[in-house]
């Protein structure tokens, strides 16, 4: 029950000066309905927080404990990893951000989308956040039906003229661009070969069957009545929750581009390559990924983004009223930027939350990278109260 004090054994380590993060992590279990979770932080390329606790099966009371190697579906926090793939292809001269998507994917030119650029696709300006005919989960996961449906889809607004969160269609838009620009590699393979393997990450878009045993089981939990949970649910007068309840709204159609919703605890879903929502990671790997975007990291691997790429990633491309999320949002090239809808550490932060909990981001000015994953999915879109409590504690450590 939310509000009841729970006794939880916290495992892992915290460097001196970051004890407030551990305290906030414990309070999440005591006061904010946490079931099973992990949090990790890097500072100047060095891991300074690595904590885990609770139940891996989502029941929060007994059951299989969250282990050091437990990984979790991170929902839309996957979008930041997917965006990095396109930015790496651009950095290596294999992709022009200002070229039409149709340059790489000719079929996408149909139905008035010939002028949609790669930059538009990353910044949620492509105009195709929904499908006229939603896909069944089996179609969404087969690797072909999604790109084919999106290529044929007419835009919901003049591409490039406005922005709206591509909640599900981002999977096929970004995934297909990676495949076309990389010489035929799927986005899951690209992540494995260019990001996860070099950096030693437990992070996948398309989970290998041998790793299925490690995945925590998602469970829906009650959202505590806390101001920190407000996120997209309190302003403006018509909020995202109300918009979602309207079957005719673009919000409902965007989140419902896969209908019925896929079963997120199904191994088939874990194996699918859905870069909008289906990534699986540990907190330490999510944090390490962001640390490698902004600088050198200890251990295997090297910095991923050159300084110019890092600047491009977090330069605002879309700001203002979001046609899908119905509040003001801010996006760089595939990454959400700090703001009221998605509070991160500071105005210089960039990253991506996952609906219901997970969060990954980096703050180059502070040299900080953050990863939080949970299997207790609450009813919020971007500003999860547990993640925000951890971010506030981090901010306290840096004063």
C-alpha positions in Angstrom: 0.0 0.0 0.0 1.3 3.4 -0.9 2.3 5.4 2.1 3.1 2.3 4.3 6.6 2.1 5.5 8.4 -0.9 4.1 11.6 -2.6 5.2 14.0 -3.0 2.3 17.5 -4.4 2.0 19.5 -2.1 -0.3 22.5 -3.6 -2.0 25.4 -1.9 -3.8 27.7 1.0 -3.1 27.7 4.8 -2.9 30.8 7.0 -3.0 31.4 9.5 -0.3 29.2 12.6 -0.9 26.4 10.8 -2.6 24.7 9.3 0.5 21.6 11.4 -0.1 20.9 9.4 -3.2 20.8 6.2 -1.2 18.5 7.8 1.4 16.1 8.9 -1.3 16.2 5.4 -2.9 15.2 3.9 0.5 12.4 6.4 0.9 11.0 5.4 -2.5 10.3 2.0 -1.0 9.0 3.4 2.3 6.8 6.2 0.9 6.4 6.0 -2.8 5.2 2.5 -3.6 8.5 1.2 -5.1 8.5 -2.6 -5.8 11.9 -3.4 -7.3 14.4 -0.9 -8.7 18.0 0.1 -9.3 19.7 3.5 -9.6 23.2 4.3 -10.8 25.3 7.5 -11.3 28.5 8.3 -13.1 30.5 11.5 -12.3 33.3 12.5 -14.6 33.3 9.0 -16.1 33.5 7.2 -12.8 30.7 5.2 -11.2 29.7 6.8 -7.9 26.3 5.2 -7.2 25.2 1.6 -7.9 22.2 0.5 -5.9 19.5 -2.1 -6.2 16.7 -3.4 -4.0 13.2 -5.0 -3.8 11.5 -7.7 -5.8 12.4 -8.7 -9.4 8.9 -10.1 -9.9 7.1 -6.9 -9.2 5.1 -8.0 -6.2 7.1 -5.9 -3.7 6.6 -8.5 -0.9 8.8 -11.5 -1.1 9.3 -13.3 -4.3 12.5 -13.3 -6.3 14.8 -10.6 -5.1 16.2 -7.9 -7.4 19.7 -9.1 -8.1 22.9 -7.2 -9.2 22.3 -8.3 -12.8 18.5 -7.8 -13.0 17.6 -5.9 -16.1 14.3 -4.1 -16.8 12.1 -3.0 -19.7 12.6 0.8 -19.8 9.8 1.8 -22.1 10.4 5.2 -23.7 13.8 5.6 -22.1 14.8 3.4 -25.1 14.3 6.4 -27.4 17.5 8.1 -26.2 19.5 5.0 -27.2 17.8 4.8 -30.5 18.5 8.5 -31.2 22.2 7.9 -30.4 22.3 5.4 -33.3 21.3 7.9 -35.9 23.6 10.5 -34.4 26.5 8.1 -34.5 25.7 7.4 -38.2 25.7 11.1 -38.8 29.0 11.6 -36.9 30.6 8.9 -39.1 29.4 10.5 -42.4 26.8 7.8 -43.2 23.7 10.0 -42.6 22.8 13.6 -43.4 20.5 15.0 -40.7 19.0 17.5 -43.2 18.4 15.1 -46.0 14.8 13.8 -46.6 14.0 10.5 -44.9 13.1 9.4 -48.4 16.8 9.7 -49.5 17.5 6.6 -47.4 14.0 5.1 -47.4 12.3 5.9 -50.8 8.9 4.3 -49.8 8.5 6.8 -47.0 8.0 9.6 -49.6 4.4 8.5 -50.1 1.3 10.5 -49.0 2.9 13.9 -48.7 6.0 13.0 -46.7 8.6 13.6 -49.3 10.0 16.7 -47.4 10.3 15.0 -44.0 13.9 15.2 -42.9 15.9 13.0 -40.6 16.1 16.0 -38.3 12.3 16.1 -38.3 12.1 12.4 -37.5 14.4 12.8 -34.5 12.6 15.9 -33.2 9.1 14.5 -33.4 8.2 16.8 -36.3 7.6 14.2 -38.9 3.8 14.4 -38.5 3.1 10.7 -38.2 2.7 9.9 -34.5 -0.2 7.5 -35.2 -1.6 5.1 -37.8 -5.0 5.1 -39.4 -5.1 1.4 -38.7 -3.3 0.3 -35.5 -1.1 -2.7 -35.7 -1.7 -5.9 -33.7 1.3 -6.7 -31.4 2.4 -9.5 -33.7 2.6 -7.1 -36.6 4.3 -4.4 -34.6 7.0 -6.9 -33.6 7.6 -8.6 -36.9 10.1 -6.0 -38.2 8.2 -5.4 -41.5 4.6 -4.4 -40.9 5.4 -1.3 -38.9 7.8 0.3 -41.4 5.4 -0.6 -44.3 2.4 1.0 -42.5 4.3 4.1 -41.5 5.6 4.6 -45.1 2.0 4.6 -46.4 0.6 6.8 -43.6 -0.5 10.4 -44.5 0.8 13.0 -42.0 -1.5 14.4 -39.3 0.0 17.9 -39.9 2.4 19.5 -42.4 5.7 17.8 -41.6 8.2 20.1 -40.0 5.6 22.8 -39.1 4.9 21.5 -35.6 5.8 18.7 -33.2 4.0 15.9 -31.4 5.4 12.9 -29.5 5.8 9.8 -31.7 5.1 7.5 -28.8 5.0 4.2 -30.8 5.7 5.1 -34.4 9.2 6.2 -33.4 10.1 2.5 -33.3 9.6 2.1 -37.1 10.7 5.6 -38.1 14.0 5.5 -36.3 14.6 1.7 -36.6 14.1 1.7 -40.4 16.3 4.7 -40.8 19.1 3.0 -38.9 18.7 -0.1 -41.1 18.8 1.8 -44.3 21.7 4.1 -43.4 23.8 1.4 -41.8 23.9 -1.0 -44.7 21.1 -3.3 -43.5 21.9 -3.7 -39.8 18.8 -3.8 -37.6 18.8 -1.3 -34.8 19.2 -4.1 -32.3 22.3 -5.3 -34.0 23.6 -1.7 -34.3 23.2 -1.1 -30.6 24.9 -4.4 -29.8 27.9 -3.8 -32.1 28.4 -0.1 -31.8 27.3 0.8 -28.3 26.6 -2.1 -25.9 29.5 -4.4 -26.7 32.3 -1.8 -26.8 31.1 -0.3 -23.5 30.4 -3.5 -21.8 26.7 -2.7 -21.3 23.8 -4.9 -20.3 21.5 -3.0 -22.7 19.5 -4.4 -25.5 16.9 -3.5 -28.2 15.9 -7.1 -28.9 16.8 -9.3 -25.9 18.8 -12.5 -26.6 16.9 -15.6 -25.3 19.8 -16.4 -23.0 19.3 -13.2 -21.1 15.5 -13.6 -20.5 16.0 -15.0 -17.0 17.4 -11.6 -15.9 14.4 -9.5 -16.7 12.3 -8.1 -13.9 8.5 -8.6 -14.2 6.5 -5.4 -14.7 3.6 -4.8 -12.3 1.3 -1.8 -12.3 1.2 0.0 -9.0 -0.8 2.9 -7.5 0.7 6.3 -8.0 1.1 8.2 -4.7 -0.7 11.5 -4.4 2.5 13.7 -4.5 3.1 17.0 -6.3 6.3 15.6 -7.6 4.2 13.1 -9.6 2.4 15.8 -11.5 4.5 15.8 -14.7 2.1 15.9 -17.6 -1.0 15.3 -15.5 -1.8 18.7 -14.0 -1.4 21.4 -16.6 -2.9 22.6 -18.9 -6.7 22.3 -18.3 -6.9 19.5 -20.8 -4.1 17.2 -19.7 -2.6 14.1 -21.2 -4.6 11.8 -19.0 -7.9 13.4 -20.1 -6.7 13.4 -23.7 -5.9 9.7 -23.6 -9.3 8.9 -22.3 -10.8 10.3 -25.5 -10.7 7.5 -28.1 -10.7 10.0 -30.9 -7.8 12.1 -29.6 -4.4 12.1 -31.3 -3.0 11.3 -27.9 -5.0 8.0 -27.7 -4.2 7.2 -31.3 -0.5 7.8 -30.8 -0.2 5.6 -27.7 -2.6 3.2 -29.3 -0.7 2.7 -32.6 -0.3 -0.9 -31.3 -3.6 -2.3 -30.3 -4.2 -4.1 -28.0 -1.1 -3.0 -26.0 1.6 -5.6 -26.1 2.2 -7.8 -23.1 5.4 -6.4 -21.8 6.3 -9.4 -19.6 6.2 -11.7 -22.7 9.6 -13.0 -23.9 8.4 -12.4 -27.4 8.1 -8.7 -26.7 11.5 -8.6 -25.0 13.0 -10.2 -28.2 11.3 -7.7 -30.5 13.2 -4.7 -31.7 11.0 -1.8 -30.7 13.3 1.2 -30.1 10.3 3.5 -29.0 9.5 1.4 -26.0 11.0 -2.1 -25.8 14.6 -1.6 -24.7 15.9 -3.6 -21.7 18.7 -2.4 -19.5 20.2 -2.3 -16.0 20.4 1.1 -14.3 24.2 1.0 -14.3 24.3 0.4 -18.1 21.8 3.2 -18.8 23.9 5.5 -16.7 27.1 4.3 -18.4 25.6 4.8 -21.8 24.9 8.5 -21.0 28.3 8.9 -19.4 29.9 7.7 -22.7 27.9 10.3 -24.6 29.5 13.2 -22.7 33.0 12.0 -22.0 35.5 9.2 -21.4 34.4 6.4 -19.0 36.3 4.1 -16.8 36.6 0.5 -18.0 36.0 -0.7 -21.6 34.9 1.6 -24.4 35.4 5.2 -25.3 33.5 8.4 -25.7 30.6 8.0 -28.1 29.8 11.6 -29.1 32.2 14.1 -30.5 31.7 17.5 -29.1 29.8 18.7 -32.1 27.4 15.8 -32.0 26.8 16.3 -28.3 26.0 20.0 -29.0 23.5 18.9 -31.7 21.9 16.3 -29.5 20.9 18.8 -26.9 20.2 21.9 -29.0 16.4 22.6 -28.9 14.7 21.5 -32.1 11.1 21.4 -30.9 9.6 23.6 -28.1 6.1 24.5 -27.1 2.7 22.9 -27.3 3.0 19.2 -28.1 0.1 17.9 -30.3 0.2 14.5 -28.6 1.2 15.2 -25.0 -0.9 18.4 -24.9 1.6 20.4 -22.8 4.7 22.2 -23.7 7.6 19.8 -24.4 11.2 20.4 -25.4 13.2 18.0 -27.7 16.7 18.1 -29.1 17.6 15.5 -31.7 15.8 12.5 -30.2 16.4 13.5 -26.6 14.0 15.2 -24.2 15.5 18.4 -22.7 15.1 19.7 -19.2 11.8 21.5 -18.6 8.6 21.4 -16.6 7.2 18.4 -18.6 10.5 16.5 -18.1 12.5 17.8 -15.2 16.1 16.6 -15.3 19.1 18.0 -13.3 19.5 21.4 -14.9 18.8 23.4 -18.1 21.9 21.7 -19.7 20.6 18.1 -19.1 19.3 15.8 -21.9 17.9 12.3 -21.8 14.7 10.4 -21.9 12.1 9.1 -19.4 10.1 6.0 -19.8 6.3 6.1 -19.1 5.7 4.7 -15.6 9.1 5.2 -14.1 12.5 4.7 -15.8 14.8 7.6 -16.6 18.2 8.1 -18.2 20.0 11.4 -18.7 23.3 13.2 -18.8 24.3 16.7 -17.7 27.6 17.7 -19.4 28.0 20.8 -17.2 28.1 18.7 -14.1 29.8 15.7 -15.7 26.9 13.5 -14.4 25.1 10.6 -16.0 22.0 9.0 -14.4 20.1 5.8 -14.8 17.1 4.6 -12.9 14.9 1.5 -13.7 11.9 0.1 -12.0 9.3 -2.7 -12.4 6.6 -1.0 -10.4 5.0 1.0 -13.2 3.0 4.0 -12.0 0.5 6.1 -13.9 2.7 9.0 -15.1 4.3 9.9 -18.4 7.5 11.9 -17.7 7.9 13.1 -14.1 7.8 10.0 -12.0 7.9 10.8 -8.3 10.5 8.2 -7.5 12.9 9.3 -10.2 12.3 12.9 -9.3 13.2 12.2 -5.7 16.5 10.7 -6.8 17.2 13.7 -9.0 16.6 16.1 -6.2 18.9 14.1 -4.0 21.6 14.2 -6.7 21.1 18.0 -7.0 21.7 18.2 -3.2 25.0 16.2 -3.5 26.3 18.6 -6.2 25.7 21.8 -4.2 
